Amino acid sequence: MSIAAISGSNMRAFTFGSPGFIQRANSILEGQGYSVTTFCTEGRQAVDLLDSFSNNHSYNGWQFCACEFIPQTAEGHTALQVVREVRKSSLRTFIAIWSLVGAESAALRLACFELGANMVTQCENSLREVAAQVYRHGMQNGHLECAACGMQRLTEDGLWQHFPLFHVNQPNVGLQSCCICDKRVSNFAVHLRNEHGPPGRGEMEAENRKQIPLYSFALVVCRHPDGRFLLVQEFCNQGFWLPGGAVDPHESLSSAAIRETKEEAGIDIELTGILKIEHASREQYVRMRWIFAARPKDVHQLPKSIPDYESVGASWVSLEEISQLRLRGTEPIQWCNYLANGGQVYPLSLLQDHGK
């Protein structure tokens, strides 16, 4: 085991993987100010690390774990064991899995998150950004404690940022008290996002549609030139779904489709047509939904891998994979097969934006 420490740093991290990965990850983490411990998959270091966990589970002091995962290898199997043991040892450790294959495979992403990972990525900039966010959370001096993991000394804005980053994939636990306002809420993640932090101070718009009698939604079926489709890993462990969401006031339907895809999946898209327009009338509201076809502007752009309030991440998925995934509903299968089989796509000229 080799140790690289920065004097005066209270934030501890460890890296696990091949020498090449460790060199890159250590450079990122040390650059953010972490004191880093490294475990190489070569030799006995991996065995020694797992033995340490099984003997005493004494690693609650680590705030960040960067672990390399190579599927279908002995090292990859050990990496997943490490992820499982770290999560059993501490709910407050942010676990980032580095995997070229795992970041592109929806099934492997789900497997990693089931074991306790917070993030699966192959993007160094994303790893650097999330390491900086976790570091800032750990250096706060507030009075709040996260009910989900017990992280302490968070400020209101710190908790507002921390909760989706660490816990966006956890199922909703139901009715609970908010640690900021003591209000009993049925969905803490939604309450925190809209009632506290910047929205609570009026610095950004809350997601409140109660005053709008007509609810409009845009859904996107984005097909890569290689035949794969873009799916979003939904929050609260709901599985995968098509990118999309509600249209904001003064926003066009096409702009909403493009924005929601970028926010949820991290991909810039070009709309290519309209697949369907749905209208549903209810007792207290009316809902309209527009389903768009799209393609990526840059075929080499990587899907989103940093979890936040919008989603856990995204993947390009083949038709064969879609049928084997846990989905929020059946529509990804329906619409991806529809496009793949040459279903009719109506022109965008059917939709005209008449302004604000």
C-alpha positions in Angstrom: 0.0 0.0 0.0 1.4 3.4 -0.9 0.2 6.7 0.7 0.3 10.2 -0.7 -0.8 12.8 1.8 -1.2 16.6 1.6 -0.3 18.4 4.8 -3.3 19.9 6.7 -6.0 18.2 4.6 -9.0 16.8 6.6 -10.5 15.2 3.5 -9.4 11.7 2.9 -9.8 9.6 -0.3 -8.6 6.3 -1.6 -8.0 5.0 -5.1 -8.2 1.4 -6.2 -7.1 0.1 -9.6 -4.3 -0.3 -12.1 -1.1 1.8 -11.8 -2.2 3.9 -14.8 -5.7 4.7 -13.3 -4.2 5.4 -9.9 -1.8 7.9 -11.4 -4.6 9.8 -13.1 -7.1 9.6 -10.1 -4.5 10.6 -7.6 -3.6 13.6 -9.7 -7.2 14.7 -9.7 -7.9 14.1 -6.0 -4.6 15.6 -4.7 -5.2 18.6 -7.0 -8.5 19.1 -5.1 -6.8 18.9 -1.7 -7.5 15.3 -0.6 -5.1 13.2 1.4 -5.0 10.1 -0.8 -4.3 6.4 0.0 -3.8 4.1 -3.0 -4.4 0.4 -3.4 -3.1 -1.3 -6.6 -4.9 -4.3 -8.0 -1.5 -5.8 -8.7 0.2 -8.0 -6.0 -1.4 -8.5 -2.6 -2.7 -5.0 -2.0 -6.3 -5.8 -3.1 -6.4 -8.9 -0.8 -5.0 -6.9 2.1 -7.6 -4.2 1.6 -10.5 -6.7 1.6 -9.0 -8.4 4.6 -8.9 -5.1 6.5 -12.6 -4.5 5.7 -13.7 -8.0 6.9 -11.7 -7.7 10.1 -12.8 -4.3 11.4 -14.7 -2.1 8.9 -12.6 0.8 10.1 -12.7 3.1 7.0 -15.5 5.5 7.9 -13.0 8.4 7.6 -12.8 8.2 3.8 -14.9 10.9 2.1 -14.1 9.8 -1.5 -13.4 6.5 -3.2 -12.3 6.3 -6.8 -12.4 2.7 -8.0 -11.5 1.3 -11.4 -13.8 -1.5 -12.7 -12.9 -3.7 -15.7 -15.7 -6.2 -16.4 -15.1 -9.9 -16.8 -11.7 -9.8 -15.1 -10.5 -10.9 -11.6 -9.5 -7.3 -10.9 -13.0 -6.2 -11.9 -14.6 -8.7 -9.5 -12.4 -7.5 -6.7 -13.3 -3.9 -7.5 -17.0 -4.6 -7.0 -16.2 -6.4 -3.7 -14.3 -3.2 -2.6 -17.3 -1.0 -3.6 -19.7 -3.3 -1.6 -17.5 -3.2 1.5 -16.9 0.5 1.3 -20.6 1.1 1.2 -21.3 -1.3 4.1 -18.6 0.6 6.0 -19.8 4.1 5.4 -22.9 5.8 3.9 -21.0 9.1 3.8 -18.3 8.0 1.4 -18.8 9.1 -2.2 -18.0 6.1 -4.5 -17.0 6.9 -8.1 -16.5 4.0 -10.4 -14.2 4.5 -13.3 -15.1 2.1 -16.2 -14.9 2.6 -19.9 -17.4 -0.3 -20.4 -19.5 0.3 -17.4 -20.2 4.0 -18.2 -21.6 3.0 -21.6 -23.5 -0.1 -20.5 -26.9 0.5 -18.9 -26.9 -3.0 -17.3 -23.5 -2.5 -15.7 -24.4 1.0 -14.5 -27.4 -0.5 -12.6 -25.2 -3.3 -11.2 -22.7 -0.8 -9.9 -25.4 1.4 -8.3 -27.0 -1.6 -6.7 -23.7 -2.3 -4.9 -23.5 1.2 -3.6 -21.8 3.3 -6.2 -22.8 7.0 -6.4 -21.4 7.5 -9.9 -20.1 5.6 -12.9 -18.0 7.6 -15.4 -15.3 7.5 -18.0 -14.8 11.3 -18.1 -11.9 12.8 -16.2 -13.6 16.3 -16.1 -16.7 14.8 -14.5 -14.5 13.0 -11.9 -12.7 16.2 -11.2 -15.9 18.2 -10.9 -17.6 15.8 -8.5 -14.4 15.5 -6.4 -14.4 19.2 -5.9 -18.1 19.2 -4.9 -17.6 16.5 -2.3 -14.6 18.3 -1.0 -16.6 21.5 -0.5 -19.3 19.6 1.3 -16.8 18.1 3.7 -15.2 21.5 4.5 -18.4 23.2 5.6 -19.2 24.4 9.1 -23.0 24.3 9.3 -25.4 22.9 11.8 -27.4 20.5 9.6 -27.1 16.7 9.3 -28.2 14.6 6.3 -30.9 12.2 7.5 -30.0 9.7 4.7 -26.3 9.2 5.5 -25.5 11.2 8.7 -23.1 13.7 7.1 -22.9 16.6 9.6 -21.9 20.2 9.6 -23.8 21.0 6.4 -25.1 24.4 5.6 -28.6 24.8 4.0 -27.0 25.2 0.5 -24.6 22.4 1.3 -27.4 20.0 2.1 -29.3 21.2 -1.0 -26.3 20.2 -3.1 -25.3 17.1 -1.1 -28.6 15.3 -1.1 -29.1 14.8 -4.9 -25.4 14.2 -5.5 -25.2 11.4 -2.9 -28.8 10.1 -2.7 -30.7 10.8 -5.9 -30.8 7.0 -6.7 -32.3 6.0 -3.3 -36.0 5.2 -3.2 -38.3 7.7 -1.5 -38.8 6.8 2.1 -42.2 8.5 2.4 -43.4 10.9 5.1 -40.5 12.5 7.1 -39.6 15.7 8.9 -37.4 18.3 7.1 -34.3 19.0 9.1 -34.4 22.6 8.0 -38.0 23.7 8.6 -39.4 20.7 10.5 -42.2 20.4 8.0 -43.6 16.9 7.5 -43.1 16.1 3.8 -43.9 13.1 1.6 -40.9 13.5 -0.7 -37.9 15.1 0.9 -35.9 15.3 -2.3 -38.6 17.4 -4.0 -39.3 19.5 -0.9 -35.6 20.3 -0.4 -35.1 21.2 -4.1 -38.1 23.6 -4.3 -38.5 25.0 -0.7 -34.9 25.5 0.4 -31.5 26.7 -1.0 -31.6 29.1 -4.0 -35.3 28.4 -4.8 -36.3 29.0 -1.2 -34.6 32.4 -1.3 -36.2 33.3 -4.7 -32.8 33.1 -6.5 -34.1 30.5 -8.9 -37.5 29.2 -10.0 -39.0 26.4 -8.0 -40.7 23.5 -9.8 -44.2 24.6 -9.0 -46.9 23.9 -11.6 -50.0 24.3 -9.3 -51.1 27.6 -11.0 -50.9 26.2 -14.5 -54.1 24.4 -15.6 -52.5 23.0 -18.7 -49.5 20.7 -18.1 -47.2 20.3 -21.1 -44.5 17.7 -21.4 -41.8 16.9 -24.0 -40.4 13.4 -24.4 -37.4 12.5 -26.6 -36.5 9.3 -28.5 -32.9 10.0 -29.5 -31.2 7.5 -31.8 -27.4 7.3 -32.3 -26.2 6.7 -35.9 -24.9 3.3 -34.7 -28.5 2.3 -33.8 -28.4 2.7 -30.0 -30.9 4.8 -28.1 -30.4 7.3 -25.3 -32.0 6.3 -22.0 -31.9 8.1 -18.6 -31.3 6.4 -15.3 -34.1 7.9 -13.2 -33.8 9.1 -9.6 -35.2 7.2 -6.7 -34.0 3.9 -8.2 -36.9 3.8 -10.7 -34.9 2.3 -13.6 -34.4 3.7 -17.1 -36.6 6.0 -19.1 -36.6 8.3 -22.1 -35.3 11.8 -21.5 -38.0 14.5 -21.1 -40.0 16.5 -18.7 -42.3 19.5 -18.1 -42.2 22.6 -20.3 -41.4 25.7 -18.3 -43.4 28.9 -18.5 -42.4 31.0 -21.6 -40.5 28.0 -23.0 -41.3 26.4 -26.4 -41.9 22.6 -26.7 -38.8 22.1 -28.8 -36.6 24.1 -26.4 -38.0 22.0 -23.5 -37.1 18.8 -25.3 -33.6 19.9 -26.0 -33.1 21.3 -22.5 -34.5 18.2 -20.7 -32.3 15.9 -22.7 -29.2 18.0 -21.9 -30.1 18.2 -18.2 -31.1 14.5 -17.7 -28.7 12.8 -20.2 -25.9 15.3 -20.9 -26.3 15.1 -24.6 -26.9 18.0 -27.0 -29.5 16.9 -29.6 -31.1 18.0 -32.9 -34.8 17.3 -33.2 -35.7 15.4 -36.4 -39.4 15.1 -36.1 -42.6 14.5 -34.1 -43.7 10.9 -33.3 -46.9 11.6 -31.4 -49.1 14.2 -29.7 -51.1 13.1 -26.6 -53.9 14.9 -24.8 -55.4 13.8 -21.5 -58.2 15.6 -19.7 -58.5 15.1 -16.0 -60.9 16.5 -13.4 -58.4 19.1 -12.1 -56.0 19.6 -15.0 -55.3 18.9 -18.6 -52.1 17.2 -19.8 -50.5 17.4 -23.2 -47.4 15.4 -24.2 -45.3 15.8 -27.3 -43.0 12.9 -28.3 -40.0 13.9 -30.4 -37.5 12.0 -32.5 -33.9 13.3 -32.3 -30.3 12.6 -33.0 -27.1 13.6 -31.2 -25.3 16.7 -32.5 -21.9 15.2 -31.6 -21.8 11.4 -31.9 -18.7 11.4 -29.7 -20.2 13.4 -26.8 -20.3 11.3 -23.6 -23.6 10.8 -21.7 -24.0 12.4 -18.3 -22.4 10.5 -15.4 -22.5 12.9 -12.4 -25.7 12.3 -10.4 -27.9 15.3 -9.6 -31.5 16.2 -9.0 -32.4 15.7 -12.7 -31.1 12.1 -13.0 -28.5 9.5 -11.9 -27.0 9.4 -15.4 -27.6 8.2 -18.9 -26.5 5.5 -21.4 -26.7 4.7 -25.1 -28.5 1.3 -25.2 -29.1 -1.2 -27.9 -32.6 -2.6 -28.6 -31.5 -6.0 -27.2 -30.3 -4.3 -24.0 -33.5 -2.3 -23.5 -35.7 -5.4 -23.2 -33.4 -6.7 -20.4 -33.3 -3.5 -18.3 -35.4 -2.4 -15.4 -37.5 0.3 -16.9 -39.8 2.9 -15.3 -42.4 1.8 -17.9 -42.7 0.2 -21.3 -42.5 3.3 -23.5 -38.7 3.0 -24.2 -39.4 -0.4 -25.7 -42.4 0.8 -27.6 -40.8 4.0 -29.2 -37.3 2.6 -29.7 -38.7 -0.3 -31.6 -41.0 2.0 -33.5 -38.1 4.1 -34.8 -35.9 1.1 -35.5 -38.6 -0.5 -37.6 -39.1 2.6 -39.7 -42.1 4.1 -38.0 -43.5 7.3 -39.4 -41.9 10.5 -38.2 -43.9 13.7 -38.8 -42.2 17.0 -39.8 -41.3 19.5 -37.1 -43.1 22.1 -39.2 -46.3 20.8 -37.6 -45.2 22.6 -34.5 -45.0 26.4 -34.5 -43.9 28.5 -31.6 -45.9 31.7 -31.4 -43.7 33.3 -28.8 -44.3 34.4 -25.2 
